[in-house]
């Protein structure tokens, strides 16, 4: 991990660079000092030879001159004064590593012999014959031909000096590398410390901590980078918050929409859905895939629509029936500039619209049916009177009575339609008051005593003793109870019973139970709809009085206007129970 870190890389880079520079510098210095030492050695040897030559020229007495020459010579050097091949002088030395050179070598060596022959000065590095001593030798000629002065010195002295110099250079290089390492770590730490804090801050940003700030320790590029990092964090927080607000707003809009919305990519994967769309998908998979919904892939019919939308690049609408409900699907392409990247499908539940449309058609048919019979009868009987078909006064009175009854029937139908229309439009006016429930129920039941006695039907009333007054609209609730009691008595056979019960629990509950023929299971869901009759033949009852099919619809609207509820339970052959509940307080 150290070598992969910025500190390790910086340290290694600086150390490598400094080491390379020190290596080049060491090589150049060693080369320079070696050449310098050799040059100085040659210069000193040449000066020594010239001094000896001056001494020999100055003093005529050879022994005195050689004695003086012996005094000035360096202990590490030797002097050879060759007067001829047989006559020569070699200075003594205290250094064992400077052996005596053989005179034959001086006269026979090609370069050294030029001192005697050509009177030229010679400088040379060579190995003394029959030894392994590497020496530097300098030779100058004397005035007499065949004579010369040679001064030589072992190169071990030069190598020793060079070795000392090399040690000093390597010591300096080592100290420089150590100092460089310390400097590199210091510099790397100074550089990487804020970078490490920025890395930690970046991890915090990645975890969603947008309030993270990096301390600004310097005012250089790293400090500017820290400032930019903090600014970036603030901008990220601002934009993330803005995106979250837009997302929440979009999600809220989608959740509040009554229509289903599905956003799709080109492959049919659902990217965004809202609850109505999820309900549609669940219903489709329940119907087609055994109840195993897949909220990633689109249903088959919509998949075909998507391919058509992508291919034709136009809006397509279709209607599907799923689980008995009617849905209209409108699919529109989504563009990425000029490229269709997917589509958005809007799913609208048209079940209620279709039902209302059917109700409208049924309403027209029912009203037409209800009005056709009495109008036909009015027309027929009135023609009979006009044409004097009825001869006696009794016959004419009977026809007039029928015409009167049918006109009353038409009036009731029109009035009930008007009442129902006002109620459904919310224009019903309630005059609520506290009513003595015992007297109220007794009075209503008494109205039906004659009809009940005709069929030998007994009406049993049970009112909670603790219940004294009920807050309701006197006339409207009487209309409800009258309708329910009338239906109960008319659909109950002779010598049966009808039960009226009023109790108070959380609300006041009114129930009317009969022992009549009951209502078929398939008719129960529709008993509160307008013009619905369990008697599909719609034949007139005795006495010319037949229900219009609006009574229960009106009763339901009156109960709901009181913020109550009404329900029905029935079994064929056992009877029917209508139950409605009313709140008994002023706030309701």
C-alpha positions as CSV (number, residue, x, y, z in Angstrom):
1,X,0.0,0.0,0.0
2,X,2.9,2.4,0.7
3,X,4.3,2.0,-2.8
4,X,0.8,2.7,-4.3
5,X,0.3,5.8,-2.2
6,X,1.2,9.3,-3.3
7,X,3.7,9.6,-0.4
8,X,5.6,6.5,-1.6
9,X,5.5,7.6,-5.3
10,X,6.7,11.1,-4.5
11,X,9.4,9.8,-2.1
12,X,10.6,7.2,-4.6
13,X,10.6,9.7,-7.5
14,X,12.5,12.4,-5.6
15,X,15.0,9.9,-4.2
16,X,15.5,8.3,-7.6
17,X,16.0,11.8,-9.2
18,X,18.5,12.9,-6.5
19,X,20.3,9.6,-6.6
20,X,20.7,9.8,-10.4
21,X,22.0,13.4,-10.1
22,X,24.4,12.4,-7.3
23,X,25.6,9.4,-9.3
24,X,26.4,11.5,-12.3
25,X,28.0,14.1,-10.1
26,X,30.1,11.5,-8.2
27,X,31.3,10.0,-11.5
28,X,32.3,13.4,-12.8
29,X,34.0,14.4,-9.5
30,X,35.9,11.2,-9.3
31,X,37.1,11.6,-12.9
32,X,38.0,15.2,-12.2
33,X,39.9,14.5,-9.0
34,X,41.7,11.5,-10.4
35,X,42.9,13.6,-13.4
36,X,43.7,16.5,-11.1
37,X,45.8,14.4,-8.7
38,X,47.7,12.8,-11.7
39,X,48.2,16.3,-13.1
40,X,49.5,17.6,-9.8
41,X,51.7,14.6,-9.3
42,X,53.2,15.1,-12.8
43,X,53.7,18.8,-12.1
44,X,55.4,18.1,-8.8
45,X,57.7,15.5,-10.3
46,X,58.6,17.9,-13.2
47,X,59.4,20.7,-10.8
48,X,61.5,18.3,-8.7
49,X,63.4,17.2,-11.9
50,X,63.9,20.9,-13.0
51,X,65.2,21.8,-9.5
52,X,67.7,18.9,-9.6
53,X,68.8,20.1,-13.0
54,X,69.4,23.6,-11.7
55,X,71.3,22.3,-8.7
56,X,73.6,20.2,-11.0
57,X,74.1,23.2,-13.2
58,X,74.9,25.5,-10.3
59,X,77.3,23.3,-8.4
60,X,80.3,21.9,-10.2
61,X,81.0,19.5,-7.4
62,X,78.8,16.5,-8.2
63,X,78.7,15.1,-4.6
64,X,77.6,18.4,-3.2
65,X,74.9,18.8,-5.8
66,X,73.6,15.3,-5.3
67,X,73.6,15.8,-1.6
68,X,71.5,18.9,-2.0
69,X,69.2,17.2,-4.4
70,X,68.7,14.4,-1.9
71,X,67.5,17.0,0.6
72,X,64.8,18.5,-1.6
73,X,63.2,15.2,-2.9
74,X,59.8,14.0,-1.6
75,X,60.1,10.9,0.5
76,X,57.6,9.2,-1.7
77,X,59.6,9.8,-4.9
78,X,63.0,8.7,-6.2
79,X,65.5,10.5,-8.4
80,X,67.7,8.9,-11.0
81,X,70.5,11.0,-12.5
82,X,72.0,9.1,-15.4
83,X,75.3,10.6,-16.6
84,X,75.8,7.6,-18.9
85,X,74.9,3.9,-18.9
86,X,77.6,3.1,-16.4
87,X,77.6,6.3,-14.3
88,X,74.3,7.1,-12.5
89,X,72.9,8.1,-9.1
90,X,69.7,6.9,-7.5
91,X,68.3,8.7,-4.5
92,X,67.4,6.8,-1.4
93,X,63.7,6.5,-0.2
94,X,61.9,5.7,3.0
95,X,58.9,4.2,1.1
96,X,59.2,0.5,0.4
97,X,56.6,0.7,-2.3
98,X,59.0,2.7,-4.6
99,X,61.6,0.2,-5.8
100,X,64.7,1.0,-7.8
101,X,64.3,1.1,-11.5
102,X,66.8,-0.8,-13.7
103,X,69.0,1.5,-15.8
104,X,68.6,-0.8,-18.8
105,X,64.8,0.0,-18.9
106,X,65.5,3.7,-19.0
107,X,67.9,3.4,-22.0
108,X,66.0,0.7,-23.8
109,X,62.4,1.9,-23.4
110,X,61.2,3.6,-26.6
111,X,59.6,6.7,-25.0
112,X,62.1,7.1,-22.1
113,X,65.2,6.8,-24.3
114,X,64.1,9.9,-26.2
115,X,65.5,11.9,-23.2
116,X,69.0,10.7,-24.1
117,X,68.6,10.7,-27.9
118,X,66.4,13.6,-28.7
119,X,66.8,15.8,-25.7
120,X,63.0,15.8,-25.1
121,X,61.1,15.9,-21.9
122,X,59.1,12.7,-21.1
123,X,56.0,12.1,-18.9
124,X,54.8,8.5,-18.6
125,X,52.8,6.0,-16.5
126,X,54.2,2.5,-16.6
127,X,55.0,-0.6,-14.6
128,X,58.6,-1.1,-13.5
129,X,60.0,-4.3,-15.1
130,X,60.2,-7.4,-12.9
131,X,57.8,-5.7,-10.4
132,X,54.1,-5.0,-10.2
133,X,54.6,-1.4,-9.1
134,X,52.7,1.1,-11.2
135,X,54.6,4.4,-11.3
136,X,54.6,7.8,-12.9
137,X,57.9,8.8,-14.2
138,X,59.2,12.2,-15.6
139,X,62.4,12.6,-17.5
140,X,64.3,15.7,-18.6
141,X,67.7,15.8,-20.5
142,X,70.9,17.2,-19.2
143,X,73.3,19.3,-21.2
144,X,75.6,16.5,-22.0
145,X,74.4,14.0,-24.6
146,X,73.3,10.7,-23.2
147,X,72.6,12.0,-19.8
148,X,69.3,12.9,-18.1
149,X,67.3,13.2,-14.9
150,X,64.3,10.9,-14.1
151,X,62.0,11.4,-11.2
152,X,59.3,8.8,-10.5
153,X,56.7,8.1,-7.9
154,X,54.4,5.2,-7.2
155,X,50.8,5.7,-8.3
156,X,49.6,4.1,-5.1
157,X,49.9,7.5,-3.5
158,X,47.6,9.0,-6.2
159,X,45.2,6.1,-5.8
160,X,45.2,6.6,-2.0
161,X,44.4,10.3,-2.4
162,X,41.7,9.5,-4.9
163,X,40.3,6.8,-2.5
164,X,40.1,9.4,0.3
165,X,38.4,11.8,-2.1
166,X,36.0,9.1,-3.1
167,X,35.1,8.3,0.5
168,X,34.4,12.0,1.1
169,X,32.2,12.2,-2.0
170,X,30.2,9.0,-1.1
171,X,29.8,10.3,2.5
172,X,28.4,13.5,1.1
173,X,26.1,11.6,-1.3
174,X,24.8,9.4,1.6
175,X,24.1,12.5,3.7
176,X,22.4,14.1,0.7
177,X,20.2,11.0,0.2
178,X,19.2,10.9,3.9
179,X,18.4,14.6,3.8
180,X,16.6,14.1,0.5
181,X,14.5,11.3,2.1
182,X,13.6,13.4,5.1
183,X,12.7,16.3,2.7
184,X,10.8,14.1,0.4
185,X,8.7,12.7,3.2
186,X,8.1,16.1,4.6
187,X,7.1,17.5,1.2
188,X,5.0,14.5,0.4
189,X,3.2,14.7,3.7
190,X,2.6,18.4,3.3
191,X,1.1,17.7,-0.2
192,X,-0.7,14.5,0.6
193,X,-2.2,15.5,4.0
194,X,-4.8,17.8,2.5
195,X,-5.3,15.2,-0.3
196,X,-6.1,12.5,2.2
197,X,-8.6,14.9,3.9
198,X,-10.1,15.5,0.5
199,X,-10.3,11.7,-0.1
200,X,-12.1,11.2,3.2
201,X,-14.4,14.1,2.3
202,X,-15.1,12.5,-1.1
203,X,-16.1,9.3,0.7
204,X,-18.4,11.3,3.0
205,X,-19.9,12.9,-0.1
206,X,-20.4,9.5,-1.7
207,X,-22.3,8.5,1.5
208,X,-24.5,11.5,1.1
209,X,-22.9,13.7,3.8
210,X,-23.0,16.9,1.7
211,X,-22.1,19.1,4.7
212,X,-18.6,17.8,4.8
213,X,-15.9,20.5,4.6
214,X,-12.2,20.1,3.9
215,X,-9.9,22.5,6.0
216,X,-8.0,25.0,3.9
217,X,-4.4,24.9,5.4
218,X,-2.6,26.7,2.6
219,X,-3.2,29.3,-0.1
220,X,-1.5,27.5,-2.9
221,X,-2.9,25.2,-5.6
222,X,-3.8,22.6,-3.0
223,X,-5.6,25.3,-0.9
224,X,-7.5,26.4,-4.1
225,X,-8.4,22.7,-4.7
226,X,-9.8,22.4,-1.2
227,X,-11.8,25.6,-1.8
228,X,-13.1,24.1,-5.0
229,X,-13.9,20.8,-3.3
230,X,-16.0,22.6,-0.6
231,X,-17.7,24.7,-3.3
232,X,-18.4,21.4,-5.1
233,X,-19.9,19.9,-2.0
234,X,-22.3,22.9,-1.5
235,X,-23.3,22.8,-5.2
236,X,-23.9,19.1,-5.0
237,X,-26.0,19.5,-1.9
238,X,-28.0,22.3,-3.7
239,X,-28.5,20.3,-6.9
240,X,-29.3,17.0,-5.0
241,X,-31.9,18.8,-2.9
242,X,-33.3,20.4,-6.0
243,X,-33.4,16.9,-7.7
244,X,-35.0,15.4,-4.6
245,X,-37.7,18.2,-4.5
246,X,-38.4,17.6,-8.2
247,X,-38.5,13.8,-7.6
248,X,-40.8,14.2,-4.7
249,X,-43.0,16.7,-6.6
250,X,-43.1,14.3,-9.6
251,X,-43.8,11.3,-7.3
252,X,-46.6,13.3,-5.5
253,X,-48.1,14.3,-8.8
254,X,-48.0,10.7,-10.1
255,X,-49.4,9.3,-6.8
256,X,-52.2,11.8,-6.8
257,X,-53.2,11.1,-10.4
258,X,-56.4,9.0,-10.9
259,X,-54.9,7.7,-14.2
260,X,-52.2,5.1,-14.3
261,X,-48.8,6.3,-15.7
262,X,-46.0,4.0,-16.9
263,X,-42.7,5.2,-18.3
264,X,-41.0,2.6,-20.5
265,X,-37.6,2.1,-22.2
266,X,-37.3,0.6,-25.7
267,X,-37.1,-2.9,-24.4
268,X,-40.4,-2.7,-22.5
269,X,-38.9,-2.4,-19.0
270,X,-41.1,-0.3,-16.7
271,X,-39.0,2.6,-15.2
272,X,-41.6,4.6,-13.3
273,X,-45.1,3.6,-12.3
274,X,-47.8,5.1,-10.0
275,X,-50.3,3.2,-7.8
276,X,-53.2,3.1,-10.3
277,X,-50.7,1.6,-12.9
278,X,-49.5,-0.9,-10.3
279,X,-53.1,-2.0,-9.7
280,X,-53.7,-2.4,-13.4
281,X,-50.5,-4.5,-13.8
282,X,-51.5,-6.7,-10.8
283,X,-54.9,-7.2,-12.2
284,X,-53.6,-8.1,-15.6
285,X,-51.1,-10.6,-14.3
286,X,-53.7,-12.1,-12.0
287,X,-55.9,-12.7,-15.0
288,X,-53.2,-13.9,-17.4
289,X,-50.3,-15.2,-15.3
290,X,-51.9,-16.9,-12.4
291,X,-51.5,-14.0,-10.0
292,X,-47.7,-13.7,-10.3
293,X,-47.0,-10.0,-11.2
294,X,-43.8,-8.9,-12.7
295,X,-43.3,-5.1,-12.2
296,X,-40.3,-5.0,-14.5
297,X,-41.7,-6.3,-17.8
298,X,-44.8,-4.9,-19.6
299,X,-47.9,-7.0,-20.2
300,X,-48.1,-8.6,-23.7
301,X,-50.8,-6.3,-25.2
302,X,-48.9,-3.2,-24.1
303,X,-45.6,-4.7,-25.4
304,X,-47.1,-5.0,-28.8
305,X,-48.3,-1.4,-28.5
306,X,-44.8,-0.2,-27.5
307,X,-43.2,-1.8,-30.6
308,X,-45.8,-0.2,-32.8
309,X,-45.2,3.2,-31.1
310,X,-41.4,2.9,-31.6
311,X,-41.7,1.8,-35.2
312,X,-44.3,4.3,-36.3
313,X,-43.2,7.1,-33.9
314,X,-46.8,8.2,-33.2
315,X,-49.4,8.1,-30.4
316,X,-51.5,4.9,-30.2
317,X,-54.7,4.3,-28.2
318,X,-56.4,1.0,-27.4
319,X,-59.0,-0.3,-24.9
320,X,-58.5,-3.3,-22.7
321,X,-60.9,-5.2,-20.4
322,X,-59.1,-6.6,-17.3
323,X,-60.9,-8.3,-14.5
324,X,-64.3,-7.0,-15.7
325,X,-63.1,-3.4,-15.8
326,X,-62.6,-1.3,-18.9
327,X,-59.3,0.5,-19.4
328,X,-58.2,2.9,-22.2
329,X,-54.4,3.0,-22.8
330,X,-52.8,5.9,-24.6
331,X,-49.1,5.4,-25.4
332,X,-46.9,8.2,-26.6
333,X,-43.2,8.0,-27.8
334,X,-40.5,9.7,-25.7
335,X,-37.6,11.3,-27.6
336,X,-34.0,11.7,-26.8
337,X,-33.5,14.6,-29.4
338,X,-34.4,12.7,-32.6
339,X,-34.1,9.1,-31.1
340,X,-37.1,7.3,-29.6
341,X,-35.8,6.2,-26.2
342,X,-39.0,4.8,-24.9
343,X,-42.7,5.7,-24.3
344,X,-45.1,6.8,-21.7
345,X,-48.4,5.0,-21.3
346,X,-51.4,6.6,-19.6
347,X,-54.0,4.1,-18.4
348,X,-57.5,5.5,-17.7
349,X,-60.2,3.4,-15.9
350,X,-63.3,4.0,-18.1
351,X,-65.5,1.6,-16.1
352,X,-67.5,4.3,-14.4
353,X,-67.9,6.2,-17.6
354,X,-69.1,3.1,-19.4
355,X,-71.4,2.3,-16.5
356,X,-72.8,5.9,-16.5
357,X,-73.3,5.7,-20.3
358,X,-75.1,2.4,-19.8
359,X,-77.2,4.0,-17.0
360,X,-78.0,6.9,-19.2
361,X,-79.2,4.6,-22.0
362,X,-81.1,2.4,-19.5
363,X,-82.6,5.5,-17.9
364,X,-84.0,6.6,-21.2
365,X,-85.3,3.1,-22.0
366,X,-86.8,2.8,-18.5
367,X,-88.5,6.2,-18.5
368,X,-89.8,5.5,-22.0
369,X,-91.1,2.1,-20.8
370,X,-92.6,3.5,-17.6
371,X,-94.4,6.3,-19.5
372,X,-95.4,4.3,-22.6
373,X,-97.9,2.1,-20.7
374,X,-99.9,4.9,-18.9
375,X,-99.8,7.2,-21.9
376,X,-101.1,4.3,-24.1
377,X,-103.8,3.7,-21.5
378,X,-104.7,7.4,-21.4
379,X,-104.9,7.5,-25.1
380,X,-106.9,4.4,-25.5
381,X,-109.5,5.1,-22.7
382,X,-109.8,8.7,-23.8
383,X,-110.5,7.6,-27.4
384,X,-113.1,5.2,-26.0
385,X,-114.9,8.1,-24.3
386,X,-114.6,10.4,-27.3
387,X,-116.0,7.6,-29.6
388,X,-118.9,6.9,-27.2
389,X,-117.8,3.3,-26.8
390,X,-118.8,3.4,-23.2
391,X,-122.6,3.7,-23.3
392,X,-123.6,3.9,-19.7
393,X,-122.6,6.5,-17.2
394,X,-121.0,3.8,-15.0
395,X,-118.8,2.7,-17.9
396,X,-117.7,6.2,-18.6
397,X,-117.0,6.8,-14.9
398,X,-114.9,3.6,-14.8
399,X,-112.9,4.7,-17.8
400,X,-112.4,8.2,-16.3
401,X,-111.2,6.6,-13.1
402,X,-108.6,4.6,-15.0
403,X,-107.5,7.7,-16.8
404,X,-107.3,9.6,-13.5
405,X,-105.2,6.8,-11.9
406,X,-102.8,6.6,-14.8
407,X,-102.4,10.4,-14.7
408,X,-101.6,10.2,-11.0
409,X,-99.1,7.5,-11.8
410,X,-97.4,9.7,-14.4
411,X,-97.3,12.5,-11.9
412,X,-95.7,10.3,-9.2
413,X,-93.1,9.2,-11.7
414,X,-92.3,12.8,-12.8
415,X,-92.1,14.0,-9.2
416,X,-89.9,11.1,-8.1
417,X,-87.6,11.8,-11.0
418,X,-87.4,15.4,-10.1
419,X,-86.7,14.6,-6.4
420,X,-84.1,12.1,-7.4
421,X,-82.4,14.5,-9.7
422,X,-82.3,17.2,-7.0
423,X,-80.9,14.7,-4.5
424,X,-78.1,13.4,-6.8
425,X,-77.2,17.0,-7.7
426,X,-76.8,17.7,-3.9
427,X,-79.7,20.2,-3.8
428,X,-81.6,18.3,-1.1
429,X,-82.6,20.5,1.8
430,X,-82.9,18.7,5.2
431,X,-84.9,20.2,8.0
432,X,-83.5,18.2,10.9
433,X,-85.0,18.2,14.3
434,X,-85.2,16.1,17.4
435,X,-88.1,13.7,17.0
436,X,-89.8,11.4,19.6
437,X,-88.9,8.1,18.0
438,X,-91.6,6.0,19.7
439,X,-94.5,8.3,18.6
440,X,-92.9,8.7,15.2
441,X,-92.6,4.9,14.4
442,X,-96.1,4.3,15.9
443,X,-97.6,6.9,13.6
444,X,-95.9,5.5,10.4
445,X,-96.8,1.9,11.2
446,X,-100.5,2.9,11.8
447,X,-100.7,4.1,8.2
448,X,-100.1,0.6,7.0
449,X,-102.5,-1.2,9.3
450,X,-105.3,-1.3,6.7
451,X,-103.0,-2.7,4.0
452,X,-101.6,-5.2,6.5
453,X,-105.0,-6.3,7.7
454,X,-106.1,-6.9,4.1
455,X,-103.4,-9.6,3.8
456,X,-103.7,-10.7,7.4
457,X,-100.0,-9.6,8.1
458,X,-99.0,-8.7,11.6
459,X,-96.5,-5.8,12.1
460,X,-94.2,-6.1,15.2
461,X,-92.5,-2.9,16.4
462,X,-89.5,-2.9,18.8
463,X,-88.0,0.4,19.8
464,X,-85.1,0.8,22.3
465,X,-86.6,2.0,25.6
466,X,-83.5,4.1,26.3
467,X,-83.8,5.8,22.9
468,X,-86.1,8.9,23.4
469,X,-85.3,11.3,20.6
470,X,-83.5,11.1,17.2
471,X,-82.1,14.0,15.2
472,X,-83.5,13.7,11.7
473,X,-85.6,15.2,8.9
474,X,-89.2,14.3,9.9
475,X,-90.7,14.1,6.4
476,X,-87.7,12.6,4.5
477,X,-87.1,9.7,6.9
478,X,-90.9,9.1,6.9
479,X,-90.6,8.8,3.1
480,X,-87.8,6.2,3.5
481,X,-89.7,4.2,6.1
482,X,-93.0,4.4,4.1
483,X,-91.2,3.1,1.1
484,X,-89.6,0.2,2.9
485,X,-92.7,-0.8,4.8
486,X,-94.8,-0.6,1.7
487,X,-92.3,-2.9,-0.1
488,X,-92.2,-5.3,2.8
489,X,-96.0,-5.7,3.1
490,X,-96.5,-6.0,-0.7
491,X,-93.9,-8.7,-1.1
492,X,-95.0,-10.7,2.0
493,X,-97.5,-13.5,1.7
494,X,-100.7,-13.6,3.8
495,X,-100.5,-14.5,7.4
496,X,-96.8,-13.7,7.6
497,X,-95.1,-11.1,9.8
498,X,-93.2,-7.8,9.3
499,X,-90.7,-6.6,12.0
500,X,-89.8,-3.0,12.6
501,X,-86.9,-2.5,14.9
502,X,-85.1,0.7,16.1
503,X,-82.0,0.4,18.4
504,X,-79.1,2.7,19.3
505,X,-75.5,1.5,19.3
506,X,-72.9,3.9,17.8
507,X,-75.6,5.2,15.5
508,X,-79.4,4.8,15.4
509,X,-80.2,1.7,13.4
510,X,-83.6,1.2,11.7
511,X,-84.4,-2.3,10.3
512,X,-87.4,-3.6,8.4
513,X,-87.6,-7.3,8.1
514,X,-90.3,-9.3,6.3
515,X,-91.0,-13.0,5.7
516,X,-91.7,-12.5,2.1
517,X,-90.4,-14.1,-1.1
518,X,-87.0,-12.5,-0.8
519,X,-84.7,-11.1,-3.5
520,X,-82.6,-13.2,-5.8
521,X,-78.8,-13.1,-5.3
522,X,-78.2,-11.7,-8.8
523,X,-80.7,-8.8,-8.1
524,X,-79.3,-7.8,-4.7
525,X,-76.4,-5.5,-6.0
526,X,-78.9,-3.5,-8.1
527,X,-81.9,-2.9,-5.8
528,X,-80.9,0.7,-5.1
529,X,-80.5,1.6,-8.8
530,X,-83.1,3.7,-10.6
531,X,-85.9,1.8,-12.3
532,X,-84.6,-1.6,-11.2
533,X,-87.3,-4.1,-10.5
534,X,-86.9,-7.7,-9.5
535,X,-90.1,-8.4,-11.4
536,X,-88.7,-8.4,-14.9
537,X,-92.2,-8.5,-16.5
538,X,-93.0,-5.0,-15.1
539,X,-96.7,-6.0,-14.9
540,X,-99.1,-3.7,-13.1
541,X,-100.2,-4.7,-9.7
542,X,-103.7,-4.9,-8.6
543,X,-105.6,-1.7,-8.4
544,X,-103.5,-0.1,-11.1
545,X,-100.7,0.8,-8.6
546,X,-97.3,-0.3,-9.6
547,X,-93.9,0.8,-8.3
548,X,-91.8,3.1,-10.5
549,X,-88.5,1.5,-9.4
550,X,-87.3,4.8,-8.0
551,X,-88.3,4.4,-4.3
552,X,-85.2,2.7,-3.1
553,X,-82.9,5.0,-5.1
554,X,-84.6,8.0,-3.4
555,X,-84.4,6.3,0.0
556,X,-80.6,5.7,-0.5
557,X,-80.1,9.4,-1.3
558,X,-82.1,10.6,1.7
559,X,-80.1,8.3,4.1
560,X,-76.8,9.4,2.6
561,X,-77.8,13.0,2.9
562,X,-78.1,12.4,6.6
563,X,-74.5,11.0,6.5
564,X,-75.8,7.6,7.1
565,X,-75.7,4.2,5.2
566,X,-78.3,1.7,4.0
567,X,-77.9,-2.0,3.1
568,X,-80.0,-5.0,2.3
569,X,-79.8,-8.7,3.1
570,X,-82.1,-11.3,1.7
571,X,-82.6,-15.0,1.0
572,X,-85.2,-16.3,-1.4
573,X,-88.1,-17.9,0.4
574,X,-87.0,-16.6,3.9
575,X,-87.4,-12.9,3.6
576,X,-85.6,-9.6,3.3
577,X,-84.1,-7.1,5.7
578,X,-83.4,-3.5,5.0
579,X,-81.1,-1.8,7.5
580,X,-80.1,1.9,7.6
581,X,-78.1,3.8,10.1
582,X,-78.3,7.5,11.1
583,X,-75.9,9.5,13.3
584,X,-77.8,11.0,16.2
585,X,-75.9,14.3,16.9
586,X,-76.0,17.9,15.9
587,X,-72.4,17.9,14.4
588,X,-73.4,15.3,11.8
